[in-house]
């Protein structure tokens, strides 16, 4: 889920030829609900933004696993292992 607009996500999806839907939450309601819309300190400048986090949600709608403050490198392996186990 992204804080970007639907149009921005459409352009991003087209640019990178993605074959899956992207979710927009430009008003940040869901992002805030999951606790990922937070104040960030970037080079001494405070701003609001998304703290990259992955939630694994089960078929029953419950959160099965949370990966906070995700680092991209190697993360897919962690998520795939969680989905298998």
OpenMM code with the backbone's topology and positions (N, CA, C; nanometers):
from openmm import Vec3, app, unit

residues = "UNK UNK UNK UNK UNK UNK UNK UNK UNK UNK UNK UNK UNK UNK UNK UNK UNK UNK UNK UNK UNK UNK UNK UNK UNK UNK UNK UNK UNK UNK UNK UNK UNK UNK UNK UNK UNK UNK UNK UNK UNK UNK UNK UNK UNK UNK UNK UNK UNK UNK UNK UNK UNK UNK UNK UNK UNK UNK UNK UNK UNK UNK UNK UNK UNK UNK UNK UNK UNK UNK UNK UNK UNK UNK UNK UNK UNK UNK UNK UNK UNK UNK UNK UNK UNK".split()
positions = [
    Vec3(0.0849, -0.1162, 0.0000),
    Vec3(0.0000, 0.0000, 0.0000),
    Vec3(0.0897, 0.1228, 0.0000),
    Vec3(0.0458, 0.2228, -0.0717),
    Vec3(0.1253, 0.3438, -0.0884),
    Vec3(0.0428, 0.4668, -0.0517),
    Vec3(0.1105, 0.5705, -0.0097),
    Vec3(0.0460, 0.6987, 0.0134),
    Vec3(0.0317, 0.7796, -0.1145),
    Vec3(0.0800, 0.7255, -0.2252),
    Vec3(0.0692, 0.7926, -0.3547),
    Vec3(-0.0727, 0.7832, -0.4087),
    Vec3(-0.1059, 0.8733, -0.4997),
    Vec3(-0.2389, 0.8741, -0.5609),
    Vec3(-0.2550, 0.7558, -0.6573),
    Vec3(-0.3778, 0.7266, -0.6927),
    Vec3(-0.4066, 0.6202, -0.7895),
    Vec3(-0.3347, 0.6486, -0.9210),
    Vec3(-0.3371, 0.7728, -0.9651),
    Vec3(-0.2710, 0.8089, -1.0915),
    Vec3(-0.1199, 0.7868, -1.0833),
    Vec3(-0.0573, 0.8276, -0.9734),
    Vec3(0.0865, 0.8062, -0.9579),
    Vec3(0.1201, 0.6566, -0.9600),
    Vec3(0.0370, 0.5765, -0.8953),
    Vec3(0.0603, 0.4320, -0.8942),
    Vec3(0.0375, 0.3709, -1.0320),
    Vec3(-0.0597, 0.4222, -1.1066),
    Vec3(-0.0834, 0.3739, -1.2428),
    Vec3(0.0402, 0.3975, -1.3282),
    Vec3(0.0964, 0.5166, -1.3175),
    Vec3(0.2167, 0.5491, -1.3942),
    Vec3(0.3345, 0.4599, -1.3527),
    Vec3(0.3505, 0.4375, -1.2242),
    Vec3(0.4576, 0.3523, -1.1726),
    Vec3(0.4395, 0.2088, -1.2229),
    Vec3(0.3177, 0.1591, -1.2157),
    Vec3(0.2870, 0.0226, -1.2610),
    Vec3(0.3177, 0.0072, -1.4100),
    Vec3(0.2775, 0.1058, -1.4888),
    Vec3(0.3049, 0.1015, -1.6328),
    Vec3(0.4546, 0.1112, -1.6626),
    Vec3(0.5231, 0.1993, -1.5933),
    Vec3(0.6670, 0.2191, -1.6164),
    Vec3(0.7454, 0.0901, -1.5939),
    Vec3(0.7093, 0.0174, -1.4870),
    Vec3(0.7834, -0.1035, -1.4523),
    Vec3(0.7138, -0.2323, -1.4981),
    Vec3(0.6053, -0.2150, -1.5769),
    Vec3(0.5329, -0.3283, -1.6352),
    Vec3(0.4946, -0.4321, -1.5304),
    Vec3(0.4403, -0.3854, -1.4190),
    Vec3(0.3986, -0.4742, -1.3110),
    Vec3(0.2677, -0.5426, -1.3478),
    Vec3(0.2526, -0.6675, -1.3112),
    Vec3(0.1320, -0.7424, -1.3466),
    Vec3(0.0448, -0.7737, -1.2252),
    Vec3(0.0487, -0.6856, -1.1270),
    Vec3(-0.0341, -0.7027, -1.0072),
    Vec3(-0.0845, -0.5651, -0.9632),
    Vec3(-0.1950, -0.5622, -0.8909),
    Vec3(-0.2514, -0.4327, -0.8492),
    Vec3(-0.1679, -0.3661, -0.7398),
    Vec3(-0.1699, -0.2346, -0.7388),
    Vec3(-0.1072, -0.1551, -0.6344),
    Vec3(-0.2181, -0.0810, -0.5608),
    Vec3(-0.2052, -0.0685, -0.4302),
    Vec3(-0.3089, -0.0050, -0.3490),
    Vec3(-0.2683, 0.1361, -0.3091),
    Vec3(-0.3617, 0.2295, -0.3255),
    Vec3(-0.3400, 0.3689, -0.2886),
    Vec3(-0.4154, 0.4023, -0.1605),
    Vec3(-0.3489, 0.4724, -0.0712),
    Vec3(-0.4123, 0.5265, 0.0491),
    Vec3(-0.3641, 0.6708, 0.0650),
    Vec3(-0.4024, 0.7534, -0.0314),
    Vec3(-0.3551, 0.8921, -0.0334),
    Vec3(-0.3963, 0.9701, 0.0910),
    Vec3(-0.5048, 0.9289, 0.1580),
    Vec3(-0.5479, 0.9957, 0.2808),
    Vec3(-0.4823, 0.9404, 0.4060),
    Vec3(-0.4075, 0.8314, 0.3916),
    Vec3(-0.3268, 0.7694, 0.4968),
    Vec3(-0.4076, 0.7042, 0.6087),
    Vec3(-0.5372, 0.6834, 0.5903),
    Vec3(-0.6193, 0.6245, 0.6966),
    Vec3(-0.5740, 0.4823, 0.7312),
    Vec3(-0.5587, 0.3980, 0.6306),
    Vec3(-0.5160, 0.2595, 0.6553),
    Vec3(-0.3709, 0.2551, 0.6997),
    Vec3(-0.2868, 0.3362, 0.6379),
    Vec3(-0.1453, 0.3415, 0.6767),
    Vec3(-0.1312, 0.3796, 0.8242),
    Vec3(-0.2108, 0.4749, 0.8682),
    Vec3(-0.2084, 0.5145, 1.0097),
    Vec3(-0.2608, 0.4012, 1.0976),
    Vec3(-0.3656, 0.3327, 1.0514),
    Vec3(-0.4230, 0.2220, 1.1269),
    Vec3(-0.3233, 0.1091, 1.1502),
    Vec3(-0.2374, 0.0857, 1.0536),
    Vec3(-0.1345, -0.0169, 1.0679),
    Vec3(-0.0082, 0.0365, 1.1350),
    Vec3(-0.0076, 0.1651, 1.1671),
    Vec3(0.1051, 0.2233, 1.2392),
    Vec3(0.2294, 0.2461, 1.1561),
    Vec3(0.2140, 0.2535, 1.0233),
    Vec3(0.3313, 0.2705, 0.9381),
    Vec3(0.3475, 0.4131, 0.8851),
    Vec3(0.2492, 0.5000, 0.9077),
    Vec3(0.2611, 0.6416, 0.8705),
    Vec3(0.3182, 0.7123, 0.9925),
    Vec3(0.4472, 0.7436, 0.9872),
    Vec3(0.5187, 0.7935, 1.1040),
    Vec3(0.6076, 0.9114, 1.0689),
    Vec3(0.6481, 0.9813, 1.1733),
    Vec3(0.7473, 1.0864, 1.1544),
    Vec3(0.8823, 1.0202, 1.1293),
    Vec3(0.9512, 1.0702, 1.0273),
    Vec3(1.0823, 1.0177, 0.9909),
    Vec3(1.1819, 1.1319, 0.9944),
    Vec3(1.3053, 1.0987, 1.0256),
    Vec3(1.4121, 1.1973, 1.0297),
    Vec3(1.5083, 1.1649, 0.9160),
    Vec3(1.5049, 1.2464, 0.8117),
    Vec3(1.5889, 1.2231, 0.6952),
    Vec3(1.6907, 1.3367, 0.6847),
    Vec3(1.8150, 1.3020, 0.7115),
    Vec3(1.9242, 1.3999, 0.7086),
    Vec3(1.8932, 1.5225, 0.7946),
    Vec3(1.8403, 1.4974, 0.9149),
    Vec3(1.8107, 1.6035, 1.0091),
    Vec3(1.6798, 1.6767, 0.9855),
    Vec3(1.6089, 1.6393, 0.8801),
    Vec3(1.4799, 1.7034, 0.8478),
    Vec3(1.3667, 1.6077, 0.8828),
    Vec3(1.2738, 1.6534, 0.9659),
    Vec3(1.1616, 1.5691, 1.0061),
    Vec3(1.0477, 1.5821, 0.9055),
    Vec3(0.9947, 1.4669, 0.8669),
    Vec3(0.8853, 1.4632, 0.7710),
    Vec3(0.7999, 1.3400, 0.7998),
    Vec3(0.6759, 1.3413, 0.7545),
    Vec3(0.5895, 1.2247, 0.7698),
    Vec3(0.6055, 1.1354, 0.6478),
    Vec3(0.6044, 1.0067, 0.6714),
    Vec3(0.6167, 0.9131, 0.5609),
    Vec3(0.5916, 0.7711, 0.6059),
    Vec3(0.6020, 0.6807, 0.5120),
    Vec3(0.5780, 0.5399, 0.5398),
    Vec3(0.7067, 0.4742, 0.5868),
    Vec3(0.6969, 0.4015, 0.6978),
    Vec3(0.8060, 0.3166, 0.7427),
    Vec3(0.7804, 0.1816, 0.6768),
    Vec3(0.8675, 0.1423, 0.5856),
    Vec3(0.8479, 0.0212, 0.5053),
    Vec3(0.8315, -0.0989, 0.5978),
    Vec3(0.7143, -0.1629, 0.5875),
    Vec3(0.6765, -0.2745, 0.6736),
    Vec3(0.5992, -0.3748, 0.5906),
    Vec3(0.6194, -0.5038, 0.6184),
    Vec3(0.5427, -0.6076, 0.5510),
    Vec3(0.4549, -0.6782, 0.6535),
    Vec3(0.3269, -0.6933, 0.6194),
    Vec3(0.2326, -0.7699, 0.6995),
    Vec3(0.1921, -0.8929, 0.6205),
    Vec3(0.2020, -1.0103, 0.6829),
    Vec3(0.1504, -1.1328, 0.6232),
    Vec3(0.0140, -1.1554, 0.6872),
    Vec3(-0.0894, -1.1519, 0.6025),
    Vec3(-0.2270, -1.1632, 0.6514),
    Vec3(-0.2836, -1.2966, 0.6031),
    Vec3(-0.3351, -1.3753, 0.6965),
    Vec3(-0.3884, -1.5069, 0.6652),
    Vec3(-0.5222, -1.5003, 0.5938),
    Vec3(-0.5641, -1.6152, 0.5433),
    Vec3(-0.6919, -1.6244, 0.4727),
    Vec3(-0.8085, -1.5831, 0.5618),
    Vec3(-0.7931, -1.5997, 0.6940),
    Vec3(-0.8995, -1.5622, 0.7867),
    Vec3(-0.8977, -1.4137, 0.8222),
    Vec3(-0.8029, -1.3382, 0.7637),
    Vec3(-0.7958, -1.1939, 0.7851),
    Vec3(-0.7119, -1.1522, 0.9046),
    Vec3(-0.6513, -1.2470, 0.9741),
    Vec3(-0.5681, -1.2109, 1.0884),
    Vec3(-0.4231, -1.1920, 1.0456),
    Vec3(-0.3549, -1.1030, 1.1169),
    Vec3(-0.2136, -1.0775, 1.0898),
    Vec3(-0.1338, -1.1952, 1.1443),
    Vec3(-0.0615, -1.2621, 1.0558),
    Vec3(0.0169, -1.3796, 1.0928),
    Vec3(0.1619, -1.3450, 1.1259),
    Vec3(0.2140, -1.2411, 1.0615),
    Vec3(0.3547, -1.2041, 1.0817),
    Vec3(0.3745, -1.0588, 1.0413),
    Vec3(0.4611, -0.9896, 1.1132),
    Vec3(0.4949, -0.8512, 1.0814),
    Vec3(0.6468, -0.8411, 1.0676),
    Vec3(0.6891, -0.7786, 0.9587),
    Vec3(0.8308, -0.7506, 0.9355),
    Vec3(0.8473, -0.5989, 0.9409),
    Vec3(0.8899, -0.5440, 1.0553),
    Vec3(0.9038, -0.3977, 1.0659),
    Vec3(1.0339, -0.3478, 1.0041),
    Vec3(1.0323, -0.2226, 0.9617),
    Vec3(1.1516, -0.1538, 0.9102),
    Vec3(1.2273, -0.2407, 0.8100),
    Vec3(1.1581, -0.2799, 0.7056),
    Vec3(1.2102, -0.3728, 0.6047),
    Vec3(1.3283, -0.3150, 0.5292),
    Vec3(1.4291, -0.3988, 0.5121),
    Vec3(1.5400, -0.3712, 0.4209),
    Vec3(1.5142, -0.4570, 0.2976),
    Vec3(1.5208, -0.3992, 0.1806),
    Vec3(1.4805, -0.4666, 0.0576),
    Vec3(1.5641, -0.5916, 0.0295),
    Vec3(1.6962, -0.5799, 0.0404),
    Vec3(1.7836, -0.6924, 0.0078),
    Vec3(1.7523, -0.8133, 0.0960),
    Vec3(1.7173, -0.9246, 0.0329),
    Vec3(1.6910, -1.0490, 0.1032),
    Vec3(1.5527, -1.0624, 0.1634),
    Vec3(1.4742, -0.9565, 0.1592),
    Vec3(1.3437, -0.9594, 0.2255),
    Vec3(1.2481, -1.0614, 0.1633),
    Vec3(1.2524, -1.0773, 0.0330),
    Vec3(1.1612, -1.1707, -0.0325),
    Vec3(1.1799, -1.3120, 0.0211),
    Vec3(1.3024, -1.3499, 0.0529),
    Vec3(1.3282, -1.4837, 0.1075),
    Vec3(1.2624, -1.4990, 0.2441),
    Vec3(1.2692, -1.3943, 0.3272),
    Vec3(1.2050, -1.3981, 0.4591),
    Vec3(1.0535, -1.4152, 0.4457),
    Vec3(0.9944, -1.3393, 0.3542),
    Vec3(0.8490, -1.3439, 0.3361),
    Vec3(0.8069, -1.4799, 0.2829),
    Vec3(0.8769, -1.5311, 0.1833),
    Vec3(0.8425, -1.6629, 0.1275),
    Vec3(0.8530, -1.7716, 0.2326),
    Vec3(0.9540, -1.7650, 0.3186),
    Vec3(0.9685, -1.8622, 0.4277),
    Vec3(0.8514, -1.8527, 0.5247),
    Vec3(0.8074, -1.7314, 0.5546),
    Vec3(0.6929, -1.7127, 0.6448),
    Vec3(0.5650, -1.7670, 0.5826),
    Vec3(0.5492, -1.7511, 0.4519),
    Vec3(0.4296, -1.8012, 0.3849),
    Vec3(0.4263, -1.9546, 0.3826),
    Vec3(0.5419, -2.0162, 0.3760),
    Vec3(0.5490, -2.1628, 0.3739),
    Vec3(0.5293, -2.2230, 0.5119),
    Vec3(0.5718, -2.1481, 0.6145),
    Vec3(0.5763, -2.2070, 0.7456),
    Vec3(0.4686, -2.1718, 0.8367),
] * unit.nanometer
topology = app.Topology()
chain = topology.addChain("A")
for resn in residues:
    res = topology.addResidue(resn, chain)
    for name in ("N", "CA", "C"):
        topology.addAtom(name, app.Element.getBySymbol(name[0]), res)
